[in-house]
Amino acid sequence: MGLHSRTDYQKGELHLEDVAKDPWSLFESWVEEAVASGISDPTAFTLSTVDEEGCPHGRIVLLRDTRNEELVFYTNYRSEKGEDLERLGKAGATFFWPHAERQVRVRGKVSKVSAEESDVYFASRPRASQLGAWSSAQSSDIGSREHLDQQFETAKNRFDGLDVPRPPHWGGFSLRPDAIEIWQGRPSRMHDRFRCQRSSEGWKVVRLQP
Ligand SMILES: Cc1cc2nc3c(=O)[nH]c(=O)nc-3n(C[C@H](O)[C@H](O)[C@H](O)COP(=O)(O)O)c2cc1C
């Protein structure tokens, strides 16, 4: 199957001054623009981790907060990604916003958010999602769809008439960027690309060849 679609990117341009002032604020403004644009899952990103054998894994998760210059997302701590994150304490995050012809790559250290912060977020989720967190041992095998549905019914009955508490194995991670790469598509593959490295004097920003 040959796949030959091509886009000549021309929706924007980036100058060193735009990025160097404050790369984090630029990233946040791009997230806000994606949310405002009405695209589906504007905060979805590929979370990259590395397993015990050094093998990379990527999967989509949703960005839920950007406080204190950190990316916050939520998951099952016992999932494959949860174990990778806890073991290595590092991750990568890659956003692609096709409608704006933009990509952002982040890498840095990861830690669990406080139980209080996870509780607040968990309490804001729809009840069905809260029950879902109790009903799935994420990334483990299960024999059938029926068995999974049974687990959901069990959780539903268990918490009938009660608030659903946050499962101890479910919560947030925060990713503190050491490096952010900001990419804006340009015509003829001559894209604008900047690498921002955190240093003791703030962000050091260099233009990269596309
Ligand atoms: C649009 C989208 C959003 C998702 N958001 C999350 C999320 O916020 N947290 C999460 O744990 N999984 C999320 N998932 C599911 C993950 O991609 C993945 O299948 C799951 O977390 C198990 O990953 P793991 O086995 O590598 O740990 C999302 C998937 C999609 C397609």
The ligand as an ORCA input file, in Angstrom:
! r2SCAN-3c Opt
* xyz 0 1
  C      -7.803      9.744     22.736
  C      -7.298      8.810     23.806
  C      -7.156      9.278     25.095
  C      -6.665      8.445     26.100
  N      -6.477      8.963     27.352
  C      -5.923      8.182     28.313
  C      -5.601      8.741     29.597
  O      -5.736      9.961     29.850
  N      -5.105      7.904     30.537
  C      -4.872      6.565     30.286
  O      -4.427      5.870     31.189
  N      -5.143      6.023     29.071
  C      -5.658      6.799     28.078
  N      -5.907      6.262     26.845
  C      -5.611      4.814     26.628
  C      -4.110      4.617     26.396
  O      -3.775      5.024     25.078
  C      -3.654      3.158     26.610
  O      -4.376      2.287     25.768
  C      -3.830      2.698     28.050
  O      -3.561      3.722     28.968
  C      -2.935      1.511     28.369
  O      -1.601      1.851     28.134
  P      -0.371      0.999     28.705
  O      -0.747     -0.452     28.620
  O       0.795      1.356     27.831
  O      -0.152      1.420     30.126
  C      -6.363      7.088     25.812
  C      -6.494      6.621     24.504
  C      -6.953      7.475     23.513
  C      -7.036      6.950     22.096
*
